[in-house]
Amino acid sequence: MLEIVRMGLERRDRIAEIWAGAFEQDPLMRWVFPDDAVRLNSLARWWGFSLDHQPPGSELHGTRIDGCVAYWQPPQDQKDSSTGSEEVDRGESEGRKAFVAMMTDLLGDLAPSRMEALGQMHQARLPEPHWYLAVLGTSPDQQSRGHGGRVLAPMLDRCDRTGQLAYLESSNPANVGFYRRHGFEPVGEFVLGDGVLITPMAREPRPPQQR
């Protein structure tokens, strides 16, 4: 039986590697990082940065065999009460500067347009509190085995129990049907870059009889 576990940053490099392989041919990532020769390495650095700058309360769920990992960010109203707002603002500002520096290093003159587009995705997020599926990625050699649905299950079950909304943006039309099978429904669409279709999707909590 496939075991799903909570993961920590001790697996940082392996998780970034899994996601890099999973998203190497993703339409959005092909546009953000157009150079085929370096995209895999760029993505590994990109995802590593994301793991290093998780919001407080984020969770990583994955297969123990290291083939599939989901990254969930908590509802926006969940704050780290142990940290003052000034310290949070300073940390966010420093993180932003580090992100700009990394993107400039990876993309050069393309960096501003790519960051602007990614900012549009952030602005499109639902205003209601929700668990945000920031990433779900399966390594190419583990795909089409049902791992993604199993890795999603713990958080979706929790959302059902606690009555919470879940949300994601699909950057690949081929994945929309998969997410619909797990209860997500499109809540619009928009286009980024050179015709990359983004489909925001939300999942309402299900009562017990519908699980």
Secondary structure, 3 states (H helix, E strand, C coil): CCCEEEECHHHHHHHHHHHHHHHCCCHHHHHHCCCCCCHHHHHHHHHHHHHHCCCCCCEEEEECCCCEEEEEECCCCCCCCCCCHHHHHHHHHHHHHHHHHHHHHHHHHHHHHHHHHHHHHHHCCCCCCEEEEEEEEECHHHCCCCHHHHHHHHHHHHHHHHCCEEEEEECCHHHHHHHHHCCCEECCCEEECCCEEEEEEEECCCCHHHC
